[in-house]
């Protein structure tokens, strides 16, 4: 997959994905999921599969068997565990499925506690369970996926920077290790060239000196390498461009 370079790229990727979303609604009033299904069924841009459970305990049992969900809608007022307690237990189990909190009345204290549990949204039930429900769900899912893609892209950038830093450290080490034997080799060639030796041997020494200096030049370029410019080598293999 090509690198994702912007939020726009990620949004385009999400738009191309098949939008078949699995939803769990935790709600003790059976009329609410019926109403939700009515609003979700005719929506043309996505297919919604809604699973309904009545209590927090039922939600946890469901999640033990399957976590193939894109979003969870949780009512605050539930029999037994309330919505906050249910959400807390879901998070304590390490389940990171996006959660939208539904309530009959705005309570800022509850809203703050819900947000501490990484709830994606806190909505009035009478406003959410309407024709805008599909848009609410799609917006939350897209926002979460966008955040995940951005985090993944950032991790890839960090990994790439670390890889480049590692290569540069290796280059510095190799350059250092080559410098001493190259210096000794050049010194030996210079000493031999000043001695009375046959012309054919001198020509070989000249070739050795020329290639030693070439190696020195390559080592110097590697040591001073600032960027990570590469060029094609063979097939998919690339090599560092030292031409400049």
C-alpha positions in Angstrom: 0.0 0.0 0.0 1.3 3.5 -0.9 2.1 5.9 2.0 -0.7 8.0 3.2 0.6 11.6 3.0 -2.4 13.6 4.2 -5.8 13.6 5.9 -7.3 13.9 2.4 -5.6 10.7 1.3 -6.9 8.9 4.3 -10.4 10.2 3.8 -10.3 9.0 0.1 -9.2 5.6 1.3 -12.1 5.4 3.8 -14.5 6.5 1.1 -13.4 3.7 -1.2 -14.0 1.1 1.5 -17.2 -1.0 1.6 -19.3 0.5 4.3 -20.9 -2.4 6.0 -21.0 -1.6 9.7 -21.8 -3.8 12.7 -23.4 -2.0 15.6 -24.3 -3.1 19.1 -27.0 -1.2 20.9 -27.2 -1.6 24.7 -30.7 -0.4 25.6 -33.5 -1.8 27.8 -36.3 -0.2 25.9 -37.2 -2.5 23.0 -38.8 0.4 21.1 -35.5 2.2 20.7 -33.6 -0.4 18.7 -36.8 -0.9 16.6 -36.8 2.8 15.8 -33.1 2.8 15.2 -33.4 0.0 12.6 -36.1 2.0 10.8 -33.7 4.9 10.4 -30.8 2.7 9.5 -32.4 0.4 7.0 -33.1 2.8 4.1 -29.7 4.6 4.3 -28.1 4.2 0.8 -24.4 4.9 1.6 -23.9 2.0 4.0 -25.3 -1.2 5.2 -25.9 -1.4 9.0 -26.2 -4.6 11.0 -27.6 -3.8 14.4 -27.4 -6.2 17.4 -29.5 -5.4 20.4 -28.9 -6.4 24.0 -30.8 -5.2 27.0 -28.2 -4.9 29.8 -24.6 -4.2 30.4 -24.1 -7.8 31.5 -25.5 -9.0 28.1 -23.2 -6.7 26.3 -20.2 -8.1 28.1 -21.3 -11.7 27.3 -21.7 -10.8 23.7 -18.2 -9.2 23.6 -16.7 -12.4 25.1 -17.8 -14.3 22.0 -17.4 -11.7 19.3 -15.8 -8.2 19.0 -16.7 -7.9 15.3 -18.2 -4.5 15.9 -17.6 -1.1 14.4 -19.4 0.9 17.1 -21.4 0.4 20.4 -24.3 2.6 21.4 -24.8 2.6 25.1 -27.8 3.9 27.1 -26.9 5.4 30.5 -30.0 4.2 32.3 -29.8 0.4 32.2 -31.0 -2.3 34.7 -28.2 -3.6 36.8 -25.0 -1.9 35.6 -25.6 1.6 34.3 -24.0 2.8 31.0 -20.9 4.2 32.7 -20.2 1.0 34.6 -20.8 -1.0 31.4 -18.4 1.2 29.5 -15.8 1.1 32.2 -15.9 -2.7 32.2 -15.6 -2.8 28.4 -12.5 -0.6 28.6 -11.0 -2.5 31.5 -11.1 -5.6 29.2 -9.0 -3.7 26.7 -11.8 -3.5 24.2 -11.2 -0.3 22.1 -14.4 -0.4 20.0 -15.8 3.2 19.6 -18.6 3.9 22.0 -21.4 6.5 21.7 -23.2 7.3 24.9 -27.0 7.9 24.8 -29.0 9.6 27.5 -32.4 11.1 28.1 -31.0 14.3 29.6 -27.7 16.1 29.5 -25.7 15.7 32.8 -22.3 17.3 32.5 -20.9 15.2 35.4 -21.8 12.0 33.6 -20.6 13.4 30.3 -17.2 14.1 31.8 -16.9 10.6 33.3 -17.9 9.2 29.9 -15.2 11.1 28.1 -12.6 9.9 30.6 -13.5 6.4 29.3 -12.7 7.5 25.7 -16.3 7.6 24.7 -16.5 9.1 21.2 -19.7 11.1 21.7 -22.4 11.9 24.3 -25.8 12.5 22.8 -29.4 13.0 23.7 -31.4 10.0 22.8 -34.3 12.0 21.4 -31.9 13.8 19.0 -29.7 10.8 18.1 -32.4 8.2 17.4 -33.8 10.1 14.4 -33.0 10.4 10.7 -29.5 11.7 11.5 -28.5 8.4 13.2 -26.8 7.0 10.1 -24.7 10.2 9.8 -23.8 10.1 13.5 -22.5 6.5 13.2 -20.6 7.1 10.0 -19.0 10.2 11.3 -17.8 8.5 14.5 -16.5 5.5 12.6 -14.7 7.7 10.1 -13.2 9.9 12.8 -11.9 6.8 14.6 -10.5 5.2 11.5 -8.9 8.5 10.5 -7.2 8.8 13.8 -5.9 5.3 13.6 -4.6 5.8 10.1 -2.9 9.1 11.1 -1.3 7.3 14.1 -0.2 4.5 11.8 1.3 6.9 9.3 3.1 8.7 12.1 4.5 5.4 13.4 5.7 4.6 9.9 7.5 7.9 9.7 9.2 7.4 13.0 10.2 3.9 12.0 11.6 5.2 8.7 13.5 8.0 10.5 15.0 5.4 12.9 15.9 3.1 10.0 17.7 6.0 8.2 19.5 7.0 11.5 20.6 3.4 11.9 21.9 3.3 8.3 23.8 6.6 8.9 25.3 5.2 12.1 26.4 2.1 10.2 28.0 4.3 7.4 29.9 6.3 10.0 31.2 3.1 11.6 32.2 1.6 8.2 33.9 4.9 7.2 35.9 5.0 10.4 37.0 1.4 10.1 38.1 1.9 6.5 40.1 5.1 7.1 43.0 3.4 9.0 43.7 0.6 6.5 43.3 3.0 3.6 45.9 5.4 5.2 48.3 2.5 5.8 47.8 1.3 2.2 48.5 4.8 0.7 51.6 5.1 2.8 52.9 1.8 1.7 52.3 2.7 -2.0 54.0 6.0 -1.6 57.1 4.3 0.0 57.3 1.7 -2.7 57.0 4.3 -5.5 60.1 6.1 -4.2 62.1 2.9 -4.4 64.1 1.6 -7.3 61.6 -1.0 -8.7 60.8 -2.2 -12.3 58.6 0.1 -14.4 55.8 -2.6 -14.7 55.6 -2.8 -10.9 55.4 1.0 -10.8 52.5 0.9 -13.2 50.7 -1.5 -10.9 51.4 0.8 -7.9 49.9 3.7 -9.8 46.7 1.7 -10.4 46.6 0.7 -6.7 47.1 4.4 -5.7 44.4 5.6 -8.1 41.8 3.1 -6.8 42.8 3.7 -3.2 42.0 7.4 -3.7 38.7 6.5 -5.3 37.8 4.4 -2.3 38.9 7.4 -0.1 36.5 9.6 -2.1 33.6 7.2 -1.6 34.3 7.0 2.1 34.3 10.8 2.4 31.0 11.0 0.6 29.5 8.4 2.8 30.8 10.2 5.9 29.3 13.5 4.8 26.1 12.0 3.5 23.2 14.4 4.5 20.2 13.1 2.6 18.8 9.7 1.7 18.7 10.1 -2.1 18.6 6.7 -3.8 18.8 5.4 -7.3 17.7 2.3 -9.1 20.2 -0.6 -9.1 18.8 -4.0 -10.2 15.1 -4.8 -10.3 13.5 -3.5 -7.1 16.9 -3.0 -5.4 18.0 0.6 -4.8 21.3 2.1 -3.9 22.4 5.3 -2.3 23.3 7.9 -4.9 26.8 9.2 -4.3 27.2 11.0 -7.7 27.0 14.5 -6.3 
